[in-house]
Amino acid sequence: MRRARELAPELAGFAAVGICAYAADLGLFVWLRGPVGLDPLTAKSLSFVAGCSVAYAGNALGTYRRKAAEVSRLRQYGVFFAVNVAGAVVQLLCIAVSHYGLGLTSRRADTVSGAGVGMALATVLRFWGTRTLVFGAGAIRTRTVETAEQGRLGSWTG
């Protein structure tokens, strides 16, 4: 119970950032598909990158702001992007299993498997990956330290 209380603010922050990122992704996708007239894959690719960027900024500057300052932002964003791609793959796999494996081919079934089951599983993966691989103990950290023997600044990864 205590662990859940300690985790609640992190989960709330992650969820709030996720909602903003989802809105940015969806809004940009609709605009790119509609008035701009891009094809669906190009529109979704661009909106996905924008959504990832909003999510990274919100988590780095908000939810995980105390942990984000210790690492290279570019490297951190790369790992964050990879975690989000893994989440997208989970959603696509859920649709593929439902649609092609189980033969549930209606629009409703695709929506439930992709936006329901797939989104739930992908969110769990993204939360774990963001908290562990991007901003947590498993993150690759680069720090500048002074080496006593050489009397100059050096970098180490650990």
DSSP file with accessible surface (Angstrom, degrees, kcal/mol):
  #  RESIDUE AA STRUCTURE BP1 BP2  ACC     N-H-->O    O-->H-N    N-H-->O    O-->H-N    TCO  KAPPA ALPHA  PHI   PSI    X-CA   Y-CA   Z-CA
    1    1 A M     >        0   0  176      0, 0.0     4,-1.9     0, 0.0     5,-0.1   0.000 360.0 360.0 360.0 -42.1    0.0    0.0    0.0
    2    2 A R  H  >  +     0   0  171      1,-0.2     4,-2.1     2,-0.2     5,-0.2   0.904 360.0  53.2 -63.3 -40.4    2.8    2.4    0.9
    3    3 A R  H  > S+     0   0  137      1,-0.2     4,-1.9     2,-0.2    -1,-0.2   0.894 107.2  51.6 -61.3 -41.2    4.5    1.6   -2.4
    4    4 A A  H  > S+     0   0   60      1,-0.2     4,-1.5     2,-0.2    -1,-0.2   0.900 109.0  50.6 -64.0 -40.3    1.3    2.4   -4.3
    5    5 A R  H  < S+     0   0  160     -4,-1.9    -1,-0.2     1,-0.2    -2,-0.2   0.874 111.4  48.4 -64.7 -36.9    1.1    5.8   -2.5
    6    6 A E  H  < S+     0   0  100     -4,-2.1     4,-0.4     1,-0.2    -1,-0.2   0.833 114.2  46.2 -70.7 -32.5    4.7    6.6   -3.4
    7    7 A L  H  X S+     0   0   33     -4,-1.9     4,-2.6    -5,-0.2     5,-0.2   0.712  91.8  84.4 -82.7 -20.3    4.1    5.6   -7.0
    8    8 A A  H  X S+     0   0   50     -4,-1.5     4,-2.8     1,-0.2     5,-0.2   0.883  88.9  47.7 -56.1 -47.8    0.8    7.6   -7.4
    9    9 A P  H  > S+     0   0   91      0, 0.0     4,-2.5     0, 0.0    -1,-0.2   0.910 113.5  49.1 -63.1 -36.9    2.3   11.0   -8.2
   10   10 A E  H  > S+     0   0   30     -4,-0.4     4,-2.7    -3,-0.2    -2,-0.2   0.931 112.9  46.9 -65.3 -45.3    4.6    9.4  -10.8
   11   11 A L  H  X S+     0   0   80     -4,-2.6     4,-2.6     2,-0.2    -1,-0.2   0.912 112.4  50.3 -62.7 -41.3    1.7    7.5  -12.4
   12   12 A A  H  X S+     0   0   62     -4,-2.8     4,-2.6    -5,-0.2    -2,-0.2   0.918 112.7  46.3 -64.1 -43.8   -0.4   10.7  -12.4
   13   13 A G  H  X S+     0   0   21     -4,-2.5     4,-2.5    -5,-0.2     5,-0.2   0.924 113.1  49.2 -63.6 -44.4    2.3   12.7  -14.1
   14   14 A F  H  X S+     0   0   24     -4,-2.7     4,-2.5     1,-0.2    -2,-0.2   0.914 112.8  48.0 -61.3 -42.4    3.0   10.0  -16.6
   15   15 A A  H  X S+     0   0   53     -4,-2.6     4,-2.4     2,-0.2    -2,-0.2   0.920 111.1  49.8 -66.3 -43.3   -0.7    9.8  -17.4
   16   16 A A  H  X S+     0   0   56     -4,-2.6     4,-2.0     2,-0.2    -2,-0.2   0.928 113.5  45.9 -62.7 -43.4   -1.1   13.6  -17.8
   17   17 A V  H  X S+     0   0   19     -4,-2.5     4,-2.7     1,-0.2    -1,-0.2   0.916 111.1  53.7 -64.2 -41.3    1.9   13.8  -20.1
   18   18 A G  H  X S+     0   0   35     -4,-2.5     4,-2.7    -5,-0.2    -2,-0.2   0.894 106.8  51.1 -61.5 -39.6    0.6   10.8  -22.1
   19   19 A I  H  X S+     0   0  119     -4,-2.4     4,-2.5     2,-0.2    -1,-0.2   0.925 111.5  47.4 -64.3 -43.5   -2.8   12.5  -22.6
   20   20 A C  H  X S+     0   0   78     -4,-2.0     4,-2.3     2,-0.2    -2,-0.2   0.915 113.5  48.1 -63.1 -42.9   -1.1   15.6  -23.9
   21   21 A A  H  X S+     0   0    9     -4,-2.7     4,-2.8     2,-0.2    -2,-0.2   0.908 111.2  50.5 -65.3 -40.9    1.1   13.5  -26.2
   22   22 A Y  H  X S+     0   0  136     -4,-2.7     4,-3.1     2,-0.2     5,-0.3   0.921 110.3  49.8 -62.6 -42.9   -1.9   11.6  -27.5
   23   23 A A  H  X S+     0   0   58     -4,-2.5     4,-2.8     2,-0.2     5,-0.3   0.907 112.2  47.7 -62.9 -41.7   -3.7   14.8  -28.2
   24   24 A A  H  X S+     0   0   34     -4,-2.3     4,-2.4     2,-0.2     5,-0.3   0.932 114.3  47.0 -64.5 -44.9   -0.7   16.2  -30.1
   25   25 A D  H  X S+     0   0   23     -4,-2.8     4,-2.5     2,-0.2    -2,-0.2   0.961 117.4  41.7 -60.6 -52.1   -0.4   13.0  -32.1
   26   26 A L  H  X S+     0   0   78     -4,-3.1     4,-2.7     2,-0.2     5,-0.2   0.931 115.5  49.2 -64.7 -46.2   -4.1   12.7  -32.9
   27   27 A G  H  X S+     0   0   42     -4,-2.8     4,-2.2    -5,-0.3    -1,-0.2   0.921 114.1  45.0 -60.9 -44.9   -4.5   16.4  -33.7
   28   28 A L  H  X S+     0   0   51     -4,-2.4     4,-3.1    -5,-0.3     5,-0.3   0.915 112.3  52.5 -66.8 -40.3   -1.5   16.6  -35.9
   29   29 A F  H  X S+     0   0   55     -4,-2.5     4,-2.6    -5,-0.3     5,-0.3   0.943 110.7  46.8 -59.9 -47.6   -2.5   13.3  -37.7
   30   30 A V  H  X S+     0   0   88     -4,-2.7     4,-2.5     1,-0.2    -1,-0.2   0.920 115.0  46.8 -61.9 -42.1   -6.0   14.6  -38.4
   31   31 A W  H  <>S+     0   0  139     -4,-2.2     5,-2.1    -5,-0.2     6,-0.4   0.926 113.6  47.4 -67.0 -43.7   -4.6   17.9  -39.7
   32   32 A L  H  <5S+     0   0   12     -4,-3.1     6,-2.9     1,-0.2     5,-0.3   0.866 117.1  43.1 -67.0 -36.3   -2.0   16.3  -41.9
   33   33 A R  H  <5S+     0   0  106     -4,-2.6    -2,-0.2    -5,-0.3    -1,-0.2   0.864 123.8  36.1 -74.9 -37.4   -4.5   13.8  -43.3
   34   34 A G  T  <5S+     0   0   46     -4,-2.5    -3,-0.2    -5,-0.3     3,-0.1   0.883 129.6  10.5 -82.7 -96.4   -7.2   16.5  -43.8
   35   35 A P  T   5S+     0   0  104      0, 0.0    -3,-0.2     0, 0.0    -4,-0.1   0.842 133.1  46.3 -58.6 -36.6   -6.3   20.0  -44.8
   36   36 A V  S   <S-     0   0   64     -5,-2.1    -4,-0.2     2,-0.1    -3,-0.2   0.860  96.3-144.8 -76.9 -35.3   -2.6   19.2  -45.6
   37   37 A G        +     0   0   54     -6,-0.4    -4,-0.2    -5,-0.3    -5,-0.1   0.742  35.7 159.9  81.8  25.8   -3.6   16.1  -47.6
   38   38 A L        -     0   0   51     -6,-2.9    -1,-0.2     1,-0.1    -2,-0.1  -0.403  47.7 -97.5 -75.9 157.7   -0.7   13.8  -46.7
   39   39 A D     >  -     0   0   77      1,-0.1     4,-2.6    -2,-0.1     5,-0.2  -0.310  39.5-106.8 -69.0 158.9   -1.0   10.0  -47.2
   40   40 A P  H  > S+     0   0   63      0, 0.0     4,-2.6     0, 0.0     5,-0.2   0.858 115.4  49.5 -61.9 -37.8   -1.8    8.1  -44.0
   41   41 A L  H  > S+     0   0  134      2,-0.2     4,-2.4     1,-0.2     5,-0.2   0.919 114.1  44.5 -70.1 -41.1    1.6    6.6  -43.3
   42   42 A T  H  > S+     0   0   58      2,-0.2     4,-2.5     1,-0.2     5,-0.2   0.938 115.3  48.9 -65.1 -45.7    3.5    9.8  -43.7
   43   43 A A  H  X S+     0   0    0     -4,-2.6     4,-2.5     1,-0.2    -2,-0.2   0.926 113.9  45.6 -60.0 -44.3    0.9   11.7  -41.6
   44   44 A K  H  X S+     0   0   91     -4,-2.6     4,-2.6    -5,-0.2    -1,-0.2   0.892 110.9  53.1 -69.0 -38.1    1.1    9.0  -38.9
   45   45 A S  H  X S+     0   0   74     -4,-2.4     4,-2.1    -5,-0.2    -2,-0.2   0.943 113.2  43.3 -61.0 -46.8    4.9    8.9  -38.9
   46   46 A L  H  X S+     0   0   88     -4,-2.5     4,-2.3     1,-0.2    -2,-0.2   0.914 115.4  48.0 -66.0 -42.3    5.1   12.7  -38.5
   47   47 A S  H  X S+     0   0    0     -4,-2.5     4,-2.8    -5,-0.2    -1,-0.2   0.870 109.4  54.5 -69.0 -32.7    2.4   12.7  -35.8
   48   48 A F  H  X S+     0   0   37     -4,-2.6     4,-2.7     2,-0.2    -2,-0.2   0.937 109.2  47.1 -64.0 -45.2    4.1    9.8  -34.0
   49   49 A V  H  X S+     0   0   63     -4,-2.1     4,-2.3     2,-0.2    -2,-0.2   0.920 113.4  49.0 -63.3 -41.6    7.4   11.7  -33.8
   50   50 A A  H  X S+     0   0   31     -4,-2.3     4,-2.5     2,-0.2    -2,-0.2   0.930 111.5  49.0 -63.7 -44.1    5.6   14.8  -32.6
   51   51 A G  H  X S+     0   0    6     -4,-2.8     4,-2.6     1,-0.2    -2,-0.2   0.909 111.0  50.2 -62.1 -41.8    3.7   12.9  -30.0
   52   52 A C  H  X S+     0   0    3     -4,-2.7     4,-2.9     2,-0.2    -1,-0.2   0.899 110.3  50.7 -61.4 -40.5    7.0   11.2  -28.8
   53   53 A S  H  X S+     0   0   50     -4,-2.3     4,-2.6     2,-0.2    -2,-0.2   0.909 111.1  47.2 -66.3 -42.3    8.6   14.7  -28.6
   54   54 A V  H  X S+     0   0   59     -4,-2.5     4,-2.7     2,-0.2     5,-0.2   0.933 114.1  48.3 -62.9 -44.4    5.7   16.1  -26.5
   55   55 A A  H  X S+     0   0    9     -4,-2.6     4,-2.5     2,-0.2     5,-0.2   0.917 112.5  48.1 -63.7 -43.0    5.8   13.0  -24.2
   56   56 A Y  H  X S+     0   0   23     -4,-2.9     4,-3.3     2,-0.2     5,-0.3   0.955 113.2  47.2 -62.9 -48.5    9.6   13.2  -23.8
   57   57 A A  H  X S+     0   0   41     -4,-2.6     4,-2.7     1,-0.2     5,-0.3   0.926 113.5  48.5 -59.8 -44.4    9.5   17.0  -23.0
   58   58 A G  H  X>S+     0   0   24     -4,-2.7     4,-1.3    -5,-0.2     5,-1.0   0.906 116.8  41.6 -63.8 -41.2    6.7   16.5  -20.5
   59   59 A N  I  <>S+     0   0    3     -4,-2.5     5,-3.2     3,-0.2    -2,-0.2   0.911 117.7  46.0 -73.3 -41.4    8.4   13.6  -18.8
   60   60 A A  I  <5S+     0   0    2     -4,-3.3     8,-0.3    -5,-0.2    -2,-0.2   0.889 124.2  33.1 -69.0 -38.1   11.9   15.2  -18.8
   61   61 A L  I  <5S+     0   0  122     -4,-2.7    -1,-0.2    -5,-0.3    -2,-0.2   0.611 136.6  16.0 -93.3 -13.5   10.7   18.6  -17.6
   62   62 A G  I ><5S+     0   0   25     -4,-1.3     3,-1.6    -5,-0.3     4,-0.3   0.568 124.6  29.9-120.4 -87.4    7.8   17.4  -15.4
   63   63 A T  I 3 <S+     0   0   33     -5,-1.0     3,-0.2     1,-0.3    -4,-0.2   0.849 136.3  21.4 -53.0 -45.0    7.4   13.8  -14.2
   64   64 A Y  T >><S+     0   0    6     -5,-3.2     4,-1.8    -6,-0.2     3,-1.4  -0.010  80.6 130.3-115.9  29.7   11.1   12.9  -14.1
   65   65 A R  H <> S+     0   0  128     -3,-1.6     4,-0.7     1,-0.3    -1,-0.1   0.816  72.6  54.2 -57.7 -31.5   12.6   16.4  -13.9
   66   66 A R  H 34 S+     0   0  194     -4,-0.3    -1,-0.3    -3,-0.2    -2,-0.1   0.763 116.3  37.8 -75.1 -22.6   14.9   15.4  -10.9
   67   67 A K  H X4 S+     0   0   83     -3,-1.4     3,-0.8     1,-0.1    -2,-0.2   0.647 103.3  70.9 -99.2 -18.5   16.3   12.4  -12.8
   68   68 A A  H >< S+     0   0    0     -4,-1.8     3,-1.1    -8,-0.3    -2,-0.1   0.761  83.4  67.8 -75.2 -25.2   16.5   13.9  -16.3
   69   69 A A  T 3< S+     0   0   80     -4,-0.7    -1,-0.2     1,-0.2    -2,-0.1   0.650  86.5  70.0 -73.6 -13.2   19.4   16.4  -15.7
   70   70 A E  T <  S+     0   0   82     -3,-0.8    72,-0.4     2,-0.1     2,-0.3   0.522  95.9  53.0 -83.3  -5.8   22.0   13.6  -15.1
   71   71 A V  S <  S-     0   0   18     -3,-1.1     2,-0.3    70,-0.2    70,-0.1  -0.820  94.1 -83.0-131.1 166.3   22.2   12.4  -18.7
   72   72 A S     >  -     0   0   52     -2,-0.3     4,-2.7     1,-0.2     5,-0.2  -0.534  35.5-145.4 -66.2 123.4   22.7   13.5  -22.3
   73   73 A R  H  > S+     0   0  107     -2,-0.3     4,-2.7     1,-0.2     5,-0.2   0.877  97.2  52.6 -62.0 -38.3   19.3   14.7  -23.5
   74   74 A L  H  > S+     0   0  145      2,-0.2     4,-2.2     1,-0.2    -1,-0.2   0.940 112.7  43.2 -65.0 -46.4   20.0   13.4  -27.1
   75   75 A R  H  > S+     0   0  102      2,-0.2     4,-2.2     1,-0.2     5,-0.2   0.924 114.4  51.7 -63.2 -42.9   20.8    9.9  -25.9
   76   76 A Q  H  X S+     0   0    6     -4,-2.7     4,-2.6     1,-0.2    -2,-0.2   0.914 109.3  49.3 -61.3 -43.5   17.9   10.0  -23.4
   77   77 A Y  H  X S+     0   0   53     -4,-2.7     4,-3.1     1,-0.2    -1,-0.2   0.901 108.5  54.6 -64.0 -38.6   15.5   11.0  -26.2
   78   78 A G  H  X S+     0   0   39     -4,-2.2     4,-2.2     2,-0.2    -2,-0.2   0.924 111.0  43.9 -60.7 -44.2   16.9    8.2  -28.4
   79   79 A V  H  X S+     0   0   42     -4,-2.2     4,-2.4     2,-0.2    -2,-0.2   0.921 113.9  51.5 -66.9 -41.5   16.2    5.6  -25.7
   80   80 A F  H  X S+     0   0    3     -4,-2.6     4,-2.2     1,-0.2    -2,-0.2   0.926 109.7  49.5 -59.8 -44.8   12.8    7.2  -25.1
   81   81 A F  H  X S+     0   0   63     -4,-3.1     4,-2.4     1,-0.2    -1,-0.2   0.920 109.9  51.4 -62.1 -42.0   11.9    7.1  -28.8
   82   82 A A  H  X S+     0   0   60     -4,-2.2     4,-2.4     1,-0.2    -1,-0.2   0.904 108.4  51.3 -62.9 -40.5   12.9    3.4  -28.9
   83   83 A V  H  X S+     0   0   12     -4,-2.4     4,-1.9     1,-0.2    -1,-0.2   0.914 111.2  48.4 -62.3 -40.8   10.7    2.6  -25.9
   84   84 A N  H  X S+     0   0   16     -4,-2.2     4,-2.2     2,-0.2    -2,-0.2   0.869 108.8  52.4 -69.9 -34.8    7.8    4.3  -27.7
   85   85 A V  H  X S+     0   0   60     -4,-2.4     4,-2.5     2,-0.2    -1,-0.2   0.926 107.7  52.8 -64.1 -41.3    8.5    2.4  -30.9
   86   86 A A  H  X S+     0   0   41     -4,-2.4     4,-2.1     1,-0.2    -2,-0.2   0.910 108.2  51.0 -60.6 -39.5    8.4   -0.8  -28.9
   87   87 A G  H  X S+     0   0    0     -4,-1.9     4,-2.0     2,-0.2    -1,-0.2   0.906 108.8  50.6 -63.5 -40.6    5.0    0.3  -27.6
   88   88 A A  H  X S+     0   0   26     -4,-2.2     4,-2.4     1,-0.2    -2,-0.2   0.898 108.1  53.1 -63.9 -38.7    3.7    0.9  -31.1
   89   89 A V  H  X S+     0   0   70     -4,-2.5     4,-2.8     2,-0.2    -1,-0.2   0.910 105.7  53.9 -63.7 -39.9    4.9   -2.5  -32.1
   90   90 A V  H  X S+     0   0   37     -4,-2.1     4,-2.2     1,-0.2    -1,-0.2   0.933 109.3  48.5 -59.2 -44.6    2.9   -4.0  -29.2
   91   91 A Q  H  X S+     0   0   37     -4,-2.0     4,-1.9     1,-0.2    -2,-0.2   0.924 112.2  48.1 -62.6 -44.3   -0.2   -2.3  -30.5
   92   92 A L  H  X S+     0   0  115     -4,-2.4     4,-2.7     1,-0.2    -1,-0.2   0.889 109.9  52.7 -63.8 -39.0    0.4   -3.5  -34.0
   93   93 A L  H  X S+     0   0  102     -4,-2.8     4,-2.9     2,-0.2     5,-0.2   0.893 106.4  53.4 -64.3 -38.1    1.0   -7.0  -32.8
   94   94 A C  H  X S+     0   0   24     -4,-2.2     4,-2.3     2,-0.2     5,-0.2   0.920 111.4  45.6 -62.6 -42.7   -2.3   -7.0  -30.9
   95   95 A I  H  X S+     0   0   55     -4,-1.9     4,-3.4     2,-0.2     5,-0.4   0.932 113.1  50.4 -64.3 -44.7   -4.2   -5.9  -34.1
   96   96 A A  H  X>S+     0   0   38     -4,-2.7     4,-2.3     2,-0.2     5,-1.4   0.924 112.1  46.4 -61.2 -45.0   -2.3   -8.6  -36.1
   97   97 A V  I  X>S+     0   0   87     -4,-2.9     5,-2.1     3,-0.2     4,-0.5   0.943 118.7  41.7 -63.6 -46.2   -3.1  -11.4  -33.7
   98   98 A S  I  <5S+     0   0   12     -4,-2.3     6,-2.5    -5,-0.2    -2,-0.2   0.949 123.1  36.8 -65.8 -49.3   -6.8  -10.4  -33.4
   99   99 A H  I  <5S+     0   0   40     -4,-3.4    -3,-0.2    -5,-0.2    -2,-0.2   0.949 134.1  18.9 -72.4 -51.4   -7.4   -9.6  -37.1
  100  100 A Y  I  <5S+     0   0  184     -4,-2.3    -3,-0.2    -5,-0.4    -2,-0.1   0.829 130.4  41.0 -94.0 -36.0   -5.3  -12.3  -38.8
  101  101 A G  I  <<S+     0   0   62     -5,-1.4    -3,-0.2    -4,-0.5    -4,-0.1   0.908 128.3  26.9 -80.5 -43.9   -4.8  -14.9  -36.1
  102  102 A L  S   <S-     0   0  119     -5,-2.1    -3,-0.2    -6,-0.2    -4,-0.1   0.526 100.1-124.9 -97.8  -9.1   -8.2  -15.0  -34.5
  103  103 A G        +     0   0   49     -6,-0.3     2,-1.3     1,-0.2    -4,-0.2   0.693  59.0 145.7  75.0  17.6  -10.2  -13.8  -37.6
  104  104 A L        +     0   0   91     -6,-2.5    -1,-0.2    -7,-0.2    -2,-0.1  -0.718  14.9 160.0 -88.5  92.2  -11.8  -10.9  -35.8
  105  105 A T        +     0   0   90     -2,-1.3    -1,-0.2    -3,-0.1    -6,-0.1   0.383  24.6 112.8-105.0   4.9  -11.9   -8.6  -38.8
  106  106 A S  S  > S-     0   0   65      1,-0.1     4,-2.3     4,-0.0     5,-0.2  -0.307  76.0-115.5 -74.7 161.2  -14.5   -6.0  -38.0
  107  107 A R  H  > S+     0   0  219      1,-0.2     4,-2.4     2,-0.2     5,-0.2   0.886 118.1  53.9 -60.4 -39.0  -13.6   -2.3  -37.4
  108  108 A R  H  > S+     0   0  199      2,-0.2     4,-2.9     1,-0.2     5,-0.2   0.926 108.0  48.6 -63.1 -44.1  -14.8   -2.6  -33.8
  109  109 A A  H  > S+     0   0   19      1,-0.2     4,-2.7     2,-0.2     5,-0.2   0.912 111.8  49.5 -63.2 -41.4  -12.5   -5.7  -33.2
  110  110 A D  H  X S+     0   0   43     -4,-2.3     4,-2.6     2,-0.2     5,-0.4   0.904 112.6  48.2 -63.2 -39.9   -9.6   -3.8  -34.7
  111  111 A T  H  X>S+     0   0   88     -4,-2.4     4,-2.1     2,-0.2     5,-1.0   0.934 113.2  46.7 -66.5 -45.0  -10.3   -0.8  -32.5
  112  112 A V  I  X>S+     0   0   82     -4,-2.9     5,-2.6     3,-0.2     4,-0.8   0.934 117.0  43.5 -63.5 -44.1  -10.7   -2.9  -29.3
  113  113 A S  I  <>S+     0   0   10     -4,-2.7     5,-2.4    -5,-0.2    -2,-0.2   0.905 126.3  30.5 -71.3 -38.7   -7.5   -4.9  -30.0
  114  114 A G  I  <>S+     0   0    4     -4,-2.6     5,-0.7    -5,-0.2    -3,-0.2   0.946 132.4  27.7 -84.8 -53.1   -5.4   -1.9  -31.1
  115  115 A A  I  <5S+     0   0   62     -4,-2.1    -3,-0.2    -5,-0.4    -2,-0.1   0.687 133.0  32.9 -86.9 -17.4   -6.7    1.1  -29.1
  116  116 A G  I  X<S+     0   0   37     -5,-1.0     4,-2.4    -4,-0.8    -3,-0.2   0.808 132.0  16.7 -98.2 -80.8   -8.0   -1.0  -26.2
  117  117 A V  I  ><S+     0   0   78     -5,-2.6     4,-2.5     1,-0.2     5,-0.3   0.938 130.7  48.1 -62.0 -48.2   -5.9   -4.1  -25.4
  118  118 A G  I  ><S+     0   0    0     -5,-2.4     4,-2.9    -6,-0.4    -1,-0.2   0.913 112.2  48.4 -61.9 -43.7   -2.9   -2.9  -27.4
  119  119 A M  H  ><S+     0   0   57     -5,-0.7     4,-2.5     2,-0.2    -1,-0.2   0.910 111.3  50.9 -64.5 -39.7   -2.9    0.6  -25.9
  120  120 A A  H  X S+     0   0   59     -4,-2.4     4,-1.9     2,-0.2    -2,-0.2   0.949 114.9  42.0 -63.0 -48.1   -3.2   -0.9  -22.3
  121  121 A L  H  X S+     0   0   96     -4,-2.5     4,-2.3     1,-0.2    -2,-0.2   0.914 115.2  50.5 -65.3 -41.4   -0.2   -3.3  -22.9
  122  122 A A  H  X S+     0   0    0     -4,-2.9     4,-3.1    -5,-0.3    -1,-0.2   0.880 107.8  53.7 -65.1 -36.3    1.8   -0.6  -24.7
  123  123 A T  H  X S+     0   0   59     -4,-2.5     4,-2.7     2,-0.2     5,-0.2   0.912 108.1  49.5 -65.6 -40.8    1.2    1.9  -21.8
  124  124 A V  H  X S+     0   0  103     -4,-1.9     4,-2.6     2,-0.2     5,-0.2   0.944 113.8  46.5 -61.9 -45.8    2.5   -0.6  -19.3
  125  125 A L  H  X S+     0   0   52     -4,-2.3     4,-3.1     1,-0.2     5,-0.2   0.934 113.3  48.6 -61.4 -45.5    5.6   -1.2  -21.4
  126  126 A R  H  X S+     0   0   31     -4,-3.1     4,-2.9     2,-0.2     5,-0.3   0.897 111.4  49.5 -63.8 -41.5    6.1    2.5  -22.0
  127  127 A F  H  X S+     0   0   30     -4,-2.7     4,-2.6     2,-0.2     5,-0.3   0.959 114.5  44.5 -62.3 -49.3    5.8    3.3  -18.3
  128  128 A W  H  X S+     0   0  133     -4,-2.6     4,-2.5    -5,-0.2     5,-0.4   0.943 117.2  45.5 -59.9 -47.7    8.2    0.6  -17.3
  129  129 A G  H  X>S+     0   0    1     -4,-3.1     4,-1.6    -5,-0.2     5,-1.6   0.907 114.3  47.7 -64.6 -40.9   10.7    1.6  -20.1
  130  130 A T  I  <>S+     0   0    1     -4,-2.9     5,-2.5    -5,-0.2     4,-0.3   0.940 118.0  40.4 -65.4 -45.0   10.4    5.3  -19.4
  131  131 A R  I  <5S+     0   0   55     -4,-2.6    -2,-0.2    -5,-0.3    -1,-0.2   0.839 129.4  28.7 -75.9 -29.7   10.9    4.9  -15.6
  132  132 A T  I  <5S+     0   0   37     -4,-2.5     6,-1.0    -5,-0.3     7,-0.5   0.919 130.3  27.1 -96.5 -53.8   13.6    2.2  -15.9
  133  133 A L  I  <5S+     0   0   63     -4,-1.6     7,-0.5    -5,-0.4    -3,-0.2   0.794 130.0  32.4 -86.0 -31.1   15.5    2.6  -19.1
  134  134 A V  I   <S+     0   0    3     -5,-1.6    -3,-0.2    -4,-0.3    -4,-0.2   0.906 138.8   6.1 -92.9 -51.6   15.2    6.4  -19.8
  135  135 A F  S   <S+     0   0    0     -5,-2.5    -4,-0.2    -6,-0.2    -3,-0.2   0.416 114.9  72.9-115.6   0.5   15.0    8.0  -16.3
  136  136 A G  S >  S-     0   0    5     -6,-0.3     3,-1.7    -7,-0.2    -4,-0.2  -0.166  99.5 -68.4-107.5-159.9   15.7    5.2  -13.9
  137  137 A A  T 3  S+     0   0  105      1,-0.3    -5,-0.1    -6,-0.2    -4,-0.1   0.771 126.1  56.4 -64.3 -27.2   18.5    3.0  -12.6
  138  138 A G  T 3  S+     0   0   45     -6,-1.0    -1,-0.3    -7,-0.1    -5,-0.2   0.503  82.9 114.3 -84.3  -3.4   18.8    1.1  -15.9
  139  139 A A  S <  S-     0   0    8     -3,-1.7     2,-0.6    -7,-0.5    -5,-0.2  -0.363  75.2-115.3 -69.2 145.7   19.4    4.4  -17.8
  140  140 A I        -     0   0   92     -7,-0.5     2,-0.4   -65,-0.1    -1,-0.1  -0.731  40.0-163.4 -79.9 119.7   22.8    4.9  -19.5
  141  141 A R        -     0   0   28     17,-1.0    17,-1.5    -2,-0.6     2,-0.5  -0.883  15.7-165.3-112.9 139.3   24.3    7.8  -17.7
  142  142 A T  E     +A  157   0A  41    -72,-0.4     2,-0.3    -2,-0.4    15,-0.2  -0.986  17.2 174.1-121.0 122.3   27.2   10.0  -18.7
  143  143 A R  E     -A  156   0A 101     13,-1.6    13,-1.6    -2,-0.5     2,-0.5  -0.933  30.4-126.1-127.1 151.6   28.7   12.2  -16.1
  144  144 A T  E     +A  155   0A  95     -2,-0.3     2,-0.3    11,-0.2    11,-0.2  -0.851  35.7 175.3 -96.6 126.7   31.7   14.5  -16.0
  145  145 A V  E     -A  154   0A  51      9,-2.4     9,-2.3    -2,-0.5     2,-0.6  -0.935  32.1-118.1-130.0 153.0   34.0   13.8  -13.2
  146  146 A E  E     -A  153   0A 142     -2,-0.3     2,-0.6     7,-0.2     7,-0.2  -0.806  24.5-142.4 -91.4 125.6   37.4   15.1  -12.2
  147  147 A T  E  >> -A  152   0A  34      5,-1.9     4,-2.3    -2,-0.6     5,-0.6  -0.805   3.6-152.3 -90.1 123.0   40.1   12.5  -12.2
  148  148 A A  T  45S+     0   0   89     -2,-0.6    -1,-0.2     1,-0.2    -2,-0.0   0.881  91.6  52.4 -62.9 -38.7   42.4   13.1   -9.3
  149  149 A E  T  45S+     0   0  168      1,-0.2    -1,-0.2    -3,-0.1    -2,-0.0   0.897 119.7  32.5 -68.1 -38.7   45.4   11.5  -11.0
  150  150 A Q  T  45S-     0   0  106      2,-0.2    -1,-0.2    -3,-0.0    -2,-0.2   0.696  92.4-140.8 -94.2 -18.7   45.2   13.6  -14.2
  151  151 A G  T  <5 +     0   0   52     -4,-2.3     2,-0.3     1,-0.2    -3,-0.2   0.755  67.9  97.3  65.9  23.6   43.8   16.8  -12.7
  152  152 A R  E   <S-A  147   0A 151     -5,-0.6    -5,-1.9    -7,-0.1     2,-0.2  -0.885  81.3 -87.7-136.7 169.7   41.5   17.3  -15.7
  153  153 A L  E     +A  146   0A 118     -2,-0.3     2,-0.3    -7,-0.2    -7,-0.2  -0.560  46.8 169.2 -80.4 141.7   37.9   16.6  -16.5
  154  154 A G  E     -A  145   0A  21     -9,-2.3    -9,-2.4    -2,-0.2     2,-0.3  -0.926  26.0-123.3-143.0 166.6   37.0   13.2  -18.0
  155  155 A S  E     -A  144   0A  88     -2,-0.3     2,-0.3   -11,-0.2   -11,-0.2  -0.872  21.4-176.1-114.1 149.8   33.8   11.4  -18.8
  156  156 A W  E     -A  143   0A 101    -13,-1.6   -13,-1.6    -2,-0.3     2,-0.4  -0.984  15.5-143.9-140.5 152.3   32.6    8.0  -17.6
  157  157 A T  E      A  142   0A  91     -2,-0.3   -15,-0.2   -15,-0.2   -17,-0.1  -0.964 360.0 360.0-116.3 132.7   29.6    5.9  -18.4
  158  158 A G              0   0   66    -17,-1.5   -17,-1.0    -2,-0.4    -2,-0.0  -0.986 360.0 360.0-167.2 360.0   28.0    3.8  -15.8
